[in-house]
Amino acid sequence: MDLAVIAFEGHRFDGQVIPALREPQQKKSVRIRDLAFVPKAPDSSVTVVELTGPGVAETLRQVTDAQFDLLSDEDLRTVSDALGDGSSALVVTCGNAWAARPAAAVRESEGELVMMERVLRDEVVEAIASLDDGS
């Protein structure tokens, strides 16, 4: 499972994000397990919207109908504490569906995954740029 926190300046969570998340879910390359929207008001107040909540929840349900409740109140509080006033975050837990069969084969062979690391896009871009620069 992966946990992604996507921050937005202000509350610019617009109509492009949900279809972009829905597409890999529909293609079954990713399984989105839980979603929450965490808006933080200019006065620092926070109202978390989860799949089961009103308002944005209807939009979030367009991505997945799964309701695993993987995100705890503490998880979402940690996210809200890190947000600046007047900003927001979309919190997504998902699994890579493509990995299900290889993972089963590894378990059947009594193997185990001992390391996995996510490399952020900016780090990849920087590494490619340094190769292009010859440094």
N, CA, C and O atoms as CSV, one atom per row, in Angstrom:
chain,resi,resn,atom,element,x,y,z
A,1,MET,N,N,0.837,-1.177,0.000
A,1,MET,CA,C,0.000,0.000,0.000
A,1,MET,C,C,0.881,1.239,0.000
A,1,MET,O,O,1.935,1.282,0.635
A,2,ASP,N,N,0.427,2.226,-0.717
A,2,ASP,CA,C,1.092,3.520,-0.733
A,2,ASP,C,C,0.169,4.541,-0.096
A,2,ASP,O,O,-1.055,4.439,-0.185
A,3,LEU,N,N,0.769,5.511,0.539
A,3,LEU,CA,C,0.042,6.644,1.089
A,3,LEU,C,C,0.590,7.882,0.411
A,3,LEU,O,O,1.792,8.144,0.468
A,4,ALA,N,N,-0.277,8.642,-0.227
A,4,ALA,CA,C,0.137,9.884,-0.880
A,4,ALA,C,C,-0.651,11.036,-0.281
A,4,ALA,O,O,-1.862,10.945,-0.079
A,5,VAL,N,N,0.056,12.119,-0.003
A,5,VAL,CA,C,-0.574,13.344,0.461
A,5,VAL,C,C,-0.292,14.397,-0.600
A,5,VAL,O,O,0.861,14.745,-0.853
A,6,ILE,N,N,-1.350,14.897,-1.215
A,6,ILE,CA,C,-1.232,15.855,-2.310
A,6,ILE,C,C,-1.745,17.193,-1.795
A,6,ILE,O,O,-2.932,17.342,-1.508
A,7,ALA,N,N,-0.842,18.167,-1.680
A,7,ALA,CA,C,-1.198,19.466,-1.106
A,7,ALA,C,C,-1.625,20.446,-2.191
A,7,ALA,O,O,-1.129,20.408,-3.317
A,8,PHE,N,N,-2.546,21.314,-1.829
A,8,PHE,CA,C,-3.052,22.355,-2.724
A,8,PHE,C,C,-2.977,23.695,-2.007
A,8,PHE,O,O,-3.416,23.823,-0.864
A,9,GLU,N,N,-2.417,24.697,-2.688
A,9,GLU,CA,C,-2.478,26.052,-2.149
A,9,GLU,C,C,-3.931,26.478,-2.180
A,9,GLU,O,O,-4.619,26.276,-3.181
A,10,GLY,N,N,-4.393,27.052,-1.119
A,10,GLY,CA,C,-5.806,27.400,-1.058
A,10,GLY,C,C,-6.622,26.122,-1.117
A,10,GLY,O,O,-6.205,25.084,-0.604
A,11,HIS,N,N,-7.755,26.201,-1.727
A,11,HIS,CA,C,-8.611,25.021,-1.855
A,11,HIS,C,C,-8.865,24.767,-3.330
A,11,HIS,O,O,-10.011,24.619,-3.756
A,12,ARG,N,N,-7.788,24.716,-4.111
A,12,ARG,CA,C,-7.879,24.575,-5.567
A,12,ARG,C,C,-8.015,23.126,-6.010
A,12,ARG,O,O,-7.491,22.742,-7.056
A,13,PHE,N,N,-8.683,22.361,-5.255
A,13,PHE,CA,C,-8.958,20.971,-5.606
A,13,PHE,C,C,-10.055,21.014,-6.655
A,13,PHE,O,O,-11.239,21.083,-6.325
A,14,ASP,N,N,-9.653,20.973,-7.936
A,14,ASP,CA,C,-10.642,21.191,-8.993
A,14,ASP,C,C,-11.050,19.895,-9.677
A,14,ASP,O,O,-10.643,18.807,-9.269
A,15,GLY,N,N,-11.845,20.023,-10.705
A,15,GLY,CA,C,-12.425,18.879,-11.386
A,15,GLY,C,C,-11.459,18.012,-12.162
A,15,GLY,O,O,-11.863,16.960,-12.656
A,16,GLN,N,N,-10.197,18.401,-12.293
A,16,GLN,CA,C,-9.235,17.599,-13.046
A,16,GLN,C,C,-8.689,16.425,-12.244
A,16,GLN,O,O,-8.319,15.399,-12.815
A,17,VAL,N,N,-8.639,16.570,-10.950
A,17,VAL,CA,C,-7.973,15.576,-10.107
A,17,VAL,C,C,-8.764,14.271,-10.032
A,17,VAL,O,O,-8.187,13.192,-10.168
A,18,ILE,N,N,-10.066,14.357,-9.820
A,18,ILE,CA,C,-10.879,13.147,-9.658
A,18,ILE,C,C,-10.846,12.270,-10.908
A,18,ILE,O,O,-10.617,11.068,-10.780
A,19,PRO,N,N,-11.064,12.813,-12.121
A,19,PRO,CA,C,-10.960,11.947,-13.308
A,19,PRO,C,C,-9.562,11.357,-13.480
A,19,PRO,O,O,-9.417,10.223,-13.936
A,20,ALA,N,N,-8.538,12.121,-13.116
A,20,ALA,CA,C,-7.168,11.612,-13.231
A,20,ALA,C,C,-6.920,10.458,-12.264
A,20,ALA,O,O,-6.160,9.543,-12.582
A,21,LEU,N,N,-7.540,10.487,-11.104
A,21,LEU,CA,C,-7.435,9.375,-10.154
A,21,LEU,C,C,-8.322,8.204,-10.557
A,21,LEU,O,O,-7.965,7.042,-10.365
A,22,ARG,N,N,-9.474,8.524,-11.115
A,22,ARG,CA,C,-10.436,7.481,-11.490
A,22,ARG,C,C,-9.901,6.602,-12.623
A,22,ARG,O,O,-10.148,5.396,-12.639
A,23,GLU,N,N,-9.178,7.192,-13.558
A,23,GLU,CA,C,-8.713,6.453,-14.744
A,23,GLU,C,C,-7.865,5.223,-14.407
A,23,GLU,O,O,-8.193,4.132,-14.874
A,24,PRO,N,N,-6.787,5.348,-13.618
A,24,PRO,CA,C,-6.020,4.125,-13.312
A,24,PRO,C,C,-6.808,3.120,-12.474
A,24,PRO,O,O,-6.567,1.915,-12.551
A,25,GLN,N,N,-7.748,3.621,-11.675
A,25,GLN,CA,C,-8.614,2.726,-10.897
A,25,GLN,C,C,-9.489,1.915,-11.854
A,25,GLN,O,O,-9.638,0.706,-11.681
A,26,GLN,N,N,-10.066,2.572,-12.858
A,26,GLN,CA,C,-10.924,1.878,-13.818
A,26,GLN,C,C,-10.131,0.911,-14.689
A,26,GLN,O,O,-10.646,-0.132,-15.091
A,27,LYS,N,N,-8.876,1.257,-14.982
A,27,LYS,CA,C,-8.024,0.375,-15.786
A,27,LYS,C,C,-7.437,-0.757,-14.951
A,27,LYS,O,O,-6.740,-1.634,-15.462
A,28,LYS,N,N,-7.733,-0.717,-13.665
A,28,LYS,CA,C,-7.310,-1.757,-12.728
A,28,LYS,C,C,-5.797,-1.862,-12.564
A,28,LYS,O,O,-5.280,-2.922,-12.212
A,29,SER,N,N,-5.088,-0.760,-12.820
A,29,SER,CA,C,-3.648,-0.752,-12.574
A,29,SER,C,C,-3.351,-0.312,-11.142
A,29,SER,O,O,-2.275,-0.582,-10.610
A,30,VAL,N,N,-4.308,0.362,-10.532
A,30,VAL,CA,C,-4.186,0.825,-9.152
A,30,VAL,C,C,-5.503,0.536,-8.445
A,30,VAL,O,O,-6.577,0.628,-9.040
A,31,ARG,N,N,-5.404,0.189,-7.183
A,31,ARG,CA,C,-6.605,0.011,-6.364
A,31,ARG,C,C,-6.598,1.093,-5.293
A,31,ARG,O,O,-5.824,1.027,-4.338
A,32,ILE,N,N,-7.449,2.073,-5.453
A,32,ILE,CA,C,-7.547,3.121,-4.443
A,32,ILE,C,C,-8.406,2.579,-3.313
A,32,ILE,O,O,-9.550,2.172,-3.520
A,33,ARG,N,N,-7.839,2.582,-2.123
A,33,ARG,CA,C,-8.495,1.960,-0.972
A,33,ARG,C,C,-9.164,2.961,-0.047
A,33,ARG,O,O,-10.177,2.649,0.579
A,34,ASP,N,N,-8.612,4.149,0.041
A,34,ASP,CA,C,-9.210,5.149,0.919
A,34,ASP,C,C,-8.794,6.526,0.437
A,34,ASP,O,O,-7.696,6.711,-0.088
A,35,LEU,N,N,-9.679,7.481,0.621
A,35,LEU,CA,C,-9.443,8.870,0.238
A,35,LEU,C,C,-9.987,9.773,1.333
A,35,LEU,O,O,-10.985,9.458,1.980
A,36,ALA,N,N,-9.323,10.884,1.525
A,36,ALA,CA,C,-9.857,11.916,2.412
A,36,ALA,C,C,-9.401,13.264,1.881
A,36,ALA,O,O,-8.315,13.383,1.312
A,37,PHE,N,N,-10.226,14.263,2.067
A,37,PHE,CA,C,-9.893,15.627,1.695
A,37,PHE,C,C,-9.772,16.414,2.986
A,37,PHE,O,O,-10.676,16.394,3.821
A,38,VAL,N,N,-8.649,17.111,3.150
A,38,VAL,CA,C,-8.362,17.824,4.391
A,38,VAL,C,C,-8.196,19.315,4.088
A,38,VAL,O,O,-7.096,19.751,3.749
A,39,PRO,N,N,-9.265,20.098,4.203
A,39,PRO,CA,C,-9.138,21.542,4.015
A,39,PRO,C,C,-8.833,22.232,5.352
A,39,PRO,O,O,-9.449,21.926,6.373
A,40,LYS,N,N,-7.882,23.159,5.329
A,40,LYS,CA,C,-7.536,23.913,6.538
A,40,LYS,C,C,-7.879,25.377,6.282
A,40,LYS,O,O,-7.319,26.010,5.388
A,41,ALA,N,N,-8.782,25.894,7.057
A,41,ALA,CA,C,-9.267,27.264,6.881
A,41,ALA,C,C,-8.188,28.276,7.273
A,41,ALA,O,O,-7.230,27.925,7.962
A,42,PRO,N,N,-8.339,29.519,6.841
A,42,PRO,CA,C,-7.378,30.561,7.227
A,42,PRO,C,C,-7.249,30.733,8.738
A,42,PRO,O,O,-6.213,31.192,9.220
A,43,ASP,N,N,-8.294,30.368,9.496
A,43,ASP,CA,C,-8.233,30.476,10.959
A,43,ASP,C,C,-7.680,29.206,11.611
A,43,ASP,O,O,-7.772,29.046,12.828
A,44,SER,N,N,-7.103,28.301,10.804
A,44,SER,CA,C,-6.491,27.033,11.254
A,44,SER,C,C,-7.494,25.937,11.580
A,44,SER,O,O,-7.084,24.845,11.972
A,45,SER,N,N,-8.784,26.184,11.436
A,45,SER,CA,C,-9.750,25.118,11.703
A,45,SER,C,C,-9.731,24.114,10.550
A,45,SER,O,O,-9.498,24.471,9.395
A,46,VAL,N,N,-9.981,22.862,10.892
A,46,VAL,CA,C,-9.908,21.772,9.920
A,46,VAL,C,C,-11.197,20.966,9.977
A,46,VAL,O,O,-11.698,20.644,11.054
A,47,THR,N,N,-11.725,20.648,8.804
A,47,THR,CA,C,-12.873,19.756,8.691
A,47,THR,C,C,-12.506,18.677,7.685
A,47,THR,O,O,-12.467,18.939,6.483
A,48,VAL,N,N,-12.239,17.483,8.157
A,48,VAL,CA,C,-11.839,16.381,7.283
A,48,VAL,C,C,-13.073,15.807,6.604
A,48,VAL,O,O,-14.096,15.575,7.248
A,49,VAL,N,N,-12.970,15.578,5.294
A,49,VAL,CA,C,-14.057,14.962,4.540
A,49,VAL,C,C,-13.573,13.599,4.061
A,49,VAL,O,O,-12.639,13.517,3.263
A,50,GLU,N,N,-14.201,12.532,4.542
A,50,GLU,CA,C,-13.833,11.185,4.126
A,50,GLU,C,C,-14.901,10.637,3.192
A,50,GLU,O,O,-15.913,11.290,2.935
A,51,LEU,N,N,-14.668,9.443,2.694
A,51,LEU,CA,C,-15.610,8.821,1.755
A,51,LEU,C,C,-17.032,8.762,2.294
A,51,LEU,O,O,-17.994,8.828,1.529
A,52,THR,N,N,-17.162,8.638,3.593
A,52,THR,CA,C,-18.496,8.505,4.175
A,52,THR,C,C,-19.123,9.844,4.533
A,52,THR,O,O,-20.286,9.895,4.933
A,53,GLY,N,N,-18.368,10.926,4.395
A,53,GLY,CA,C,-18.881,12.239,4.769
A,53,GLY,C,C,-19.634,12.922,3.638
A,53,GLY,O,O,-19.610,12.450,2.502
A,54,PRO,N,N,-20.307,14.041,3.943
A,54,PRO,CA,C,-21.081,14.770,2.931
A,54,PRO,C,C,-20.195,15.669,2.068
A,54,PRO,O,O,-18.990,15.766,2.300
A,55,GLY,N,N,-20.787,16.316,1.084
A,55,GLY,CA,C,-20.086,17.317,0.281
A,55,GLY,C,C,-19.103,16.705,-0.685
A,55,GLY,O,O,-19.499,16.050,-1.650
A,56,VAL,N,N,-17.830,16.912,-0.435
A,56,VAL,CA,C,-16.767,16.410,-1.305
A,56,VAL,C,C,-16.797,14.890,-1.371
A,56,VAL,O,O,-16.324,14.298,-2.341
A,57,ALA,N,N,-17.346,14.265,-0.353
A,57,ALA,CA,C,-17.379,12.801,-0.312
A,57,ALA,C,C,-18.033,12.212,-1.555
A,57,ALA,O,O,-17.595,11.177,-2.055
A,58,GLU,N,N,-19.072,12.861,-2.053
A,58,GLU,CA,C,-19.733,12.358,-3.264
A,58,GLU,C,C,-18.757,12.366,-4.434
A,58,GLU,O,O,-18.743,11.440,-5.244
A,59,THR,N,N,-17.949,13.405,-4.518
A,59,THR,CA,C,-16.928,13.487,-5.565
A,59,THR,C,C,-15.863,12.417,-5.352
A,59,THR,O,O,-15.425,11.780,-6.310
A,60,LEU,N,N,-15.444,12.215,-4.106
A,60,LEU,CA,C,-14.427,11.206,-3.813
A,60,LEU,C,C,-14.929,9.812,-4.166
A,60,LEU,O,O,-14.158,8.970,-4.625
A,61,ARG,N,N,-16.226,9.567,-3.951
A,61,ARG,CA,C,-16.785,8.250,-4.253
A,61,ARG,C,C,-16.779,7.950,-5.749
A,61,ARG,O,O,-16.942,6.797,-6.147
A,62,GLN,N,N,-16.591,8.983,-6.591
A,62,GLN,CA,C,-16.477,8.745,-8.026
A,62,GLN,C,C,-15.193,7.983,-8.351
A,62,GLN,O,O,-15.098,7.334,-9.393
A,63,VAL,N,N,-14.216,8.063,-7.465
A,63,VAL,CA,C,-12.944,7.380,-7.685
A,63,VAL,C,C,-13.027,5.937,-7.232
A,63,VAL,O,O,-12.586,5.040,-7.950
A,64,THR,N,N,-13.576,5.698,-6.072
A,64,THR,CA,C,-13.665,4.334,-5.551
A,64,THR,C,C,-14.862,4.211,-4.624
A,64,THR,O,O,-15.237,5.167,-3.946
A,65,ASP,N,N,-15.448,3.042,-4.602
A,65,ASP,CA,C,-16.518,2.799,-3.647
A,65,ASP,C,C,-16.005,1.991,-2.457
A,65,ASP,O,O,-16.760,1.658,-1.543
A,66,ALA,N,N,-14.707,1.683,-2.486
A,66,ALA,CA,C,-14.109,0.954,-1.367
A,66,ALA,C,C,-14.127,1.848,-0.131
A,66,ALA,O,O,-13.862,3.047,-0.219
A,67,GLN,N,N,-14.435,1.268,0.997
A,67,GLN,CA,C,-14.438,2.022,2.243
A,67,GLN,C,C,-13.706,1.217,3.301
A,67,GLN,O,O,-14.315,0.649,4.207
A,68,PHE,N,N,-12.402,1.180,3.168
A,68,PHE,CA,C,-11.600,0.379,4.083
A,68,PHE,C,C,-11.258,1.119,5.360
A,68,PHE,O,O,-10.830,0.506,6.337
A,69,ASP,N,N,-11.444,2.441,5.364
A,69,ASP,CA,C,-11.146,3.261,6.534
A,69,ASP,C,C,-9.719,3.024,7.026
A,69,ASP,O,O,-9.486,2.794,8.213
A,70,LEU,N,N,-8.780,3.083,6.099
A,70,LEU,CA,C,-7.376,2.882,6.439
A,70,LEU,C,C,-6.749,4.113,7.075
A,70,LEU,O,O,-5.761,4.007,7.801
A,71,LEU,N,N,-7.320,5.275,6.804
A,71,LEU,CA,C,-6.775,6.520,7.331
A,71,LEU,C,C,-7.369,6.781,8.709
A,71,LEU,O,O,-8.579,6.957,8.856
A,72,SER,N,N,-6.508,6.804,9.705
A,72,SER,CA,C,-6.991,7.039,11.067
A,72,SER,C,C,-7.138,8.538,11.320
A,72,SER,O,O,-6.621,9.364,10.568
A,73,ASP,N,N,-7.844,8.866,12.378
A,73,ASP,CA,C,-7.962,10.268,12.776
A,73,ASP,C,C,-6.581,10.857,13.038
A,73,ASP,O,O,-6.319,12.013,12.707
A,74,GLU,N,N,-5.706,10.062,13.630
A,74,GLU,CA,C,-4.340,10.526,13.909
A,74,GLU,C,C,-3.582,10.815,12.609
A,74,GLU,O,O,-2.873,11.816,12.514
A,75,ASP,N,N,-3.732,9.935,11.603
A,75,ASP,CA,C,-3.095,10.173,10.300
A,75,ASP,C,C,-3.540,11.513,9.727
A,75,ASP,O,O,-2.721,12.318,9.284
A,76,LEU,N,N,-4.837,11.732,9.744
A,76,LEU,CA,C,-5.390,12.946,9.147
A,76,LEU,C,C,-5.044,14.179,9.966
A,76,LEU,O,O,-4.889,15.265,9.408
A,77,ARG,N,N,-4.920,14.031,11.273
A,77,ARG,CA,C,-4.481,15.135,12.125
A,77,ARG,C,C,-3.031,15.497,11.804
A,77,ARG,O,O,-2.679,16.676,11.771
A,78,THR,N,N,-2.195,14.493,11.569
A,78,THR,CA,C,-0.802,14.744,11.191
A,78,THR,C,C,-0.737,15.533,9.892
A,78,THR,O,O,0.049,16.472,9.765
A,79,VAL,N,N,-1.567,15.148,8.929
A,79,VAL,CA,C,-1.623,15.876,7.655
A,79,VAL,C,C,-2.074,17.308,7.891
A,79,VAL,O,O,-1.452,18.244,7.388
A,80,SER,N,N,-3.147,17.489,8.648
A,80,SER,CA,C,-3.672,18.843,8.859
A,80,SER,C,C,-2.672,19.718,9.610
A,80,SER,O,O,-2.577,20.915,9.339
A,81,ASP,N,N,-1.927,19.137,10.547
A,81,ASP,CA,C,-0.916,19.903,11.282
A,81,ASP,C,C,0.184,20.413,10.357
A,81,ASP,O,O,0.753,21.479,10.593
A,82,ALA,N,N,0.480,19.655,9.309
A,82,ALA,CA,C,1.546,20.036,8.379
A,82,ALA,C,C,1.087,21.061,7.340
A,82,ALA,O,O,1.916,21.692,6.684
A,83,LEU,N,N,-0.219,21.226,7.189
A,83,LEU,CA,C,-0.747,22.157,6.190
A,83,LEU,C,C,-0.665,23.596,6.668
A,83,LEU,O,O,-0.811,23.884,7.855
A,84,GLY,N,N,-0.427,24.490,5.723
A,84,GLY,CA,C,-0.514,25.905,6.024
A,84,GLY,C,C,-1.971,26.326,6.098
A,84,GLY,O,O,-2.844,25.689,5.508
A,85,ASP,N,N,-2.228,27.405,6.829
A,85,ASP,CA,C,-3.591,27.925,6.913
A,85,ASP,C,C,-4.082,28.295,5.520
A,85,ASP,O,O,-3.337,28.858,4.719
A,86,GLY,N,N,-5.335,27.975,5.240
A,86,GLY,CA,C,-5.932,28.298,3.952
A,86,GLY,C,C,-5.529,27.367,2.823
A,86,GLY,O,O,-5.755,27.680,1.654
A,87,SER,N,N,-4.932,26.222,3.155
A,87,SER,CA,C,-4.560,25.249,2.118
A,87,SER,C,C,-5.308,23.945,2.367
A,87,SER,O,O,-6.086,23.839,3.316
A,88,SER,N,N,-5.073,22.966,1.523
A,88,SER,CA,C,-5.790,21.700,1.662
A,88,SER,C,C,-4.930,20.557,1.143
A,88,SER,O,O,-3.899,20.771,0.504
A,89,ALA,N,N,-5.377,19.339,1.432
A,89,ALA,CA,C,-4.658,18.158,0.957
A,89,ALA,C,C,-5.648,17.053,0.626
A,89,ALA,O,O,-6.692,16.913,1.263
A,90,LEU,N,N,-5.298,16.286,-0.371
A,90,LEU,CA,C,-6.009,15.057,-0.697
A,90,LEU,C,C,-5.111,13.923,-0.228
A,90,LEU,O,O,-3.943,13.851,-0.612
A,91,VAL,N,N,-5.647,13.045,0.594
A,91,VAL,CA,C,-4.882,11.919,1.127
A,91,VAL,C,C,-5.421,10.652,0.469
A,91,VAL,O,O,-6.618,10.370,0.528
A,92,VAL,N,N,-4.529,9.899,-0.156
A,92,VAL,CA,C,-4.919,8.721,-0.934
A,92,VAL,C,C,-4.120,7.516,-0.452
A,92,VAL,O,O,-2.894,7.585,-0.353
A,93,THR,N,N,-4.798,6.423,-0.155
A,93,THR,CA,C,-4.101,5.153,0.053
A,93,THR,C,C,-4.461,4.260,-1.123
A,93,THR,O,O,-5.627,4.130,-1.493
A,94,CYS,N,N,-3.441,3.650,-1.697
A,94,CYS,CA,C,-3.687,2.806,-2.869
A,94,CYS,C,C,-2.653,1.692,-2.938
A,94,CYS,O,O,-1.581,1.760,-2.337
A,95,GLY,N,N,-3.012,0.682,-3.682
A,95,GLY,CA,C,-2.114,-0.433,-3.937
A,95,GLY,C,C,-1.925,-0.597,-5.427
A,95,GLY,O,O,-2.826,-0.296,-6.210
A,96,ASN,N,N,-0.780,-1.062,-5.816
A,96,ASN,CA,C,-0.488,-1.299,-7.226
A,96,ASN,C,C,-1.027,-2.667,-7.619
A,96,ASN,O,O,-0.472,-3.699,-7.241
A,97,ALA,N,N,-2.106,-2.661,-8.377
A,97,ALA,CA,C,-2.764,-3.911,-8.754
A,97,ALA,C,C,-1.854,-4.810,-9.578
A,97,ALA,O,O,-1.943,-6.034,-9.487
A,98,TRP,N,N,-0.983,-4.214,-10.379
A,98,TRP,CA,C,-0.083,-5.006,-11.214
A,98,TRP,C,C,0.821,-5.886,-10.352
A,98,TRP,O,O,1.314,-6.911,-10.823
A,99,ALA,N,N,1.043,-5.503,-9.110
A,99,ALA,CA,C,1.981,-6.228,-8.253
A,99,ALA,C,C,1.366,-7.457,-7.589
A,99,ALA,O,O,2.087,-8.237,-6.966
A,100,ALA,N,N,0.062,-7.646,-7.707
A,100,ALA,CA,C,-0.599,-8.752,-7.004
A,100,ALA,C,C,-0.044,-10.106,-7.420
A,100,ALA,O,O,0.305,-10.915,-6.560
A,101,ARG,N,N,0.044,-10.367,-8.703
A,101,ARG,CA,C,0.537,-11.673,-9.166
A,101,ARG,C,C,2.011,-11.873,-8.835
A,101,ARG,O,O,2.360,-12.932,-8.314
A,102,PRO,N,N,2.903,-10.904,-9.113
A,102,PRO,CA,C,4.297,-11.099,-8.705
A,102,PRO,C,C,4.439,-11.302,-7.192
A,102,PRO,O,O,5.259,-12.106,-6.751
A,103,ALA,N,N,3.649,-10.582,-6.403
A,103,ALA,CA,C,3.729,-10.739,-4.950
A,103,ALA,C,C,3.324,-12.148,-4.530
A,103,ALA,O,O,3.956,-12.746,-3.660
A,104,ALA,N,N,2.273,-12.674,-5.147
A,104,ALA,CA,C,1.842,-14.042,-4.841
A,104,ALA,C,C,2.925,-15.042,-5.221
A,104,ALA,O,O,3.187,-15.985,-4.474
A,105,ALA,N,N,3.555,-14.847,-6.376
A,105,ALA,CA,C,4.617,-15.757,-6.821
A,105,ALA,C,C,5.801,-15.719,-5.861
A,105,ALA,O,O,6.403,-16.753,-5.571
A,106,VAL,N,N,6.132,-14.540,-5.373
A,106,VAL,CA,C,7.234,-14.413,-4.411
A,106,VAL,C,C,6.889,-15.158,-3.126
A,106,VAL,O,O,7.720,-15.897,-2.597
A,107,ARG,N,N,5.672,-14.972,-2.620
A,107,ARG,CA,C,5.255,-15.675,-1.395
A,107,ARG,C,C,5.257,-17.184,-1.594
A,107,ARG,O,O,5.705,-17.927,-0.720
A,108,GLU,N,N,4.753,-17.644,-2.751
A,108,GLU,CA,C,4.729,-19.080,-3.040
A,108,GLU,C,C,6.136,-19.661,-3.106
A,108,GLU,O,O,6.337,-20.844,-2.831
A,109,SER,N,N,7.099,-18.840,-3.467
A,109,SER,CA,C,8.498,-19.272,-3.531
A,109,SER,C,C,9.221,-19.023,-2.217
A,109,SER,O,O,10.443,-19.148,-2.136
A,110,GLU,N,N,8.452,-18.668,-1.182
A,110,GLU,CA,C,8.977,-18.369,0.148
A,110,GLU,C,C,9.980,-17.228,0.129
A,110,GLU,O,O,10.921,-17.195,0.921
A,111,GLY,N,N,9.765,-16.298,-0.783
A,111,GLY,CA,C,10.575,-15.085,-0.822
A,111,GLY,C,C,9.861,-13.970,-0.080
A,111,GLY,O,O,8.695,-14.098,0.294
A,112,GLU,N,N,10.576,-12.881,0.125
A,112,GLU,CA,C,9.958,-11.727,0.758
A,112,GLU,C,C,10.576,-10.450,0.216
A,112,GLU,O,O,11.764,-10.408,-0.101
A,113,LEU,N,N,9.781,-9.440,0.114
A,113,LEU,CA,C,10.247,-8.134,-0.310
A,113,LEU,C,C,11.021,-7.530,0.849
A,113,LEU,O,O,10.473,-7.356,1.938
A,114,VAL,N,N,12.284,-7.211,0.629
A,114,VAL,CA,C,13.099,-6.680,1.713
A,114,VAL,C,C,13.362,-5.187,1.577
A,114,VAL,O,O,13.819,-4.552,2.527
A,115,MET,N,N,13.085,-4.626,0.422
A,115,MET,CA,C,13.239,-3.187,0.270
A,115,MET,C,C,12.407,-2.707,-0.903
A,115,MET,O,O,12.325,-3.357,-1.945
A,116,MET,N,N,11.802,-1.566,-0.708
A,116,MET,CA,C,11.084,-0.904,-1.790
A,116,MET,C,C,11.094,0.570,-1.455
A,116,MET,O,O,10.790,0.962,-0.328
A,117,GLU,N,N,11.437,1.373,-2.418
A,117,GLU,CA,C,11.510,2.802,-2.157
A,117,GLU,C,C,10.867,3.562,-3.301
A,117,GLU,O,O,11.049,3.220,-4.469
A,118,ARG,N,N,10.135,4.567,-2.965
A,118,ARG,CA,C,9.501,5.429,-3.962
A,118,ARG,C,C,10.444,6.604,-4.208
A,118,ARG,O,O,10.864,7.275,-3.266
A,119,VAL,N,N,10.771,6.848,-5.460
A,119,VAL,CA,C,11.618,7.980,-5.822
A,119,VAL,C,C,10.695,9.078,-6.342
A,119,VAL,O,O,9.923,8.867,-7.277
A,120,LEU,N,N,10.786,10.239,-5.728
A,120,LEU,CA,C,9.915,11.345,-6.111
A,120,LEU,C,C,10.294,11.895,-7.475
A,120,LEU,O,O,11.459,11.860,-7.871
A,121,ARG,N,N,9.311,12.397,-8.177
A,121,ARG,CA,C,9.483,12.894,-9.543
A,121,ARG,C,C,10.606,13.926,-9.629
A,121,ARG,O,O,11.441,13.851,-10.530
A,122,ASP,N,N,10.639,14.886,-8.706
A,122,ASP,CA,C,11.663,15.934,-8.750
A,122,ASP,C,C,13.069,15.346,-8.673
A,122,ASP,O,O,13.988,15.861,-9.311
A,123,GLU,N,N,13.247,14.283,-7.906
A,123,GLU,CA,C,14.556,13.637,-7.803
A,123,GLU,C,C,14.936,12.969,-9.116
A,123,GLU,O,O,16.100,13.007,-9.515
A,124,VAL,N,N,13.968,12.357,-9.791
A,124,VAL,CA,C,14.224,11.725,-11.092
A,124,VAL,C,C,14.594,12.787,-12.117
A,124,VAL,O,O,15.556,12.622,-12.867
A,125,VAL,N,N,13.833,13.876,-12.152
A,125,VAL,CA,C,14.112,14.965,-13.096
A,125,VAL,C,C,15.506,15.529,-12.854
A,125,VAL,O,O,16.248,15.783,-13.803
A,126,GLU,N,N,15.861,15.724,-11.593
A,126,GLU,CA,C,17.187,16.245,-11.248
A,126,GLU,C,C,18.290,15.280,-11.688
A,126,GLU,O,O,19.313,15.713,-12.218
A,127,ALA,N,N,18.095,13.993,-11.475
A,127,ALA,CA,C,19.098,13.000,-11.878
A,127,ALA,C,C,19.269,12.982,-13.391
A,127,ALA,O,O,20.393,12.905,-13.887
A,128,ILE,N,N,18.170,13.051,-14.124
A,128,ILE,CA,C,18.245,13.066,-15.592
A,128,ILE,C,C,18.934,14.332,-16.071
A,128,ILE,O,O,19.741,14.290,-16.999
A,129,ALA,N,N,18.620,15.460,-15.442
A,129,ALA,CA,C,19.250,16.729,-15.824
A,129,ALA,C,C,20.751,16.681,-15.595
A,129,ALA,O,O,21.520,17.205,-16.401
A,130,SER,N,N,21.178,16.051,-14.494
A,130,SER,CA,C,22.618,15.974,-14.231
A,130,SER,C,C,23.312,15.079,-15.255
A,130,SER,O,O,24.469,15.321,-15.597
A,131,LEU,N,N,22.622,14.048,-15.749
A,131,LEU,CA,C,23.188,13.215,-16.815
A,131,LEU,C,C,23.312,14.009,-18.105
A,131,LEU,O,O,24.312,13.908,-18.814
A,132,ASP,N,N,22.286,14.802,-18.403
A,132,ASP,CA,C,22.304,15.628,-19.608
A,132,ASP,C,C,23.400,16.676,-19.551
A,132,ASP,O,O,23.983,17.030,-20.575
A,133,ASP,N,N,23.687,17.183,-18.328
A,133,ASP,CA,C,24.734,18.193,-18.149
A,133,ASP,C,C,26.123,17.573,-18.132
A,133,ASP,O,O,27.123,18.287,-18.203
A,134,GLY,N,N,26.192,16.265,-18.038
A,134,GLY,CA,C,27.475,15.575,-17.975
A,134,GLY,C,C,28.124,15.646,-16.607
A,134,GLY,O,O,29.307,15.334,-16.466
A,135,SER,N,N,27.360,16.055,-15.587
A,135,SER,CA,C,27.961,16.146,-14.251
A,135,SER,C,C,27.771,14.890,-13.453
A,135,SER,O,O,28.219,14.811,-12.310
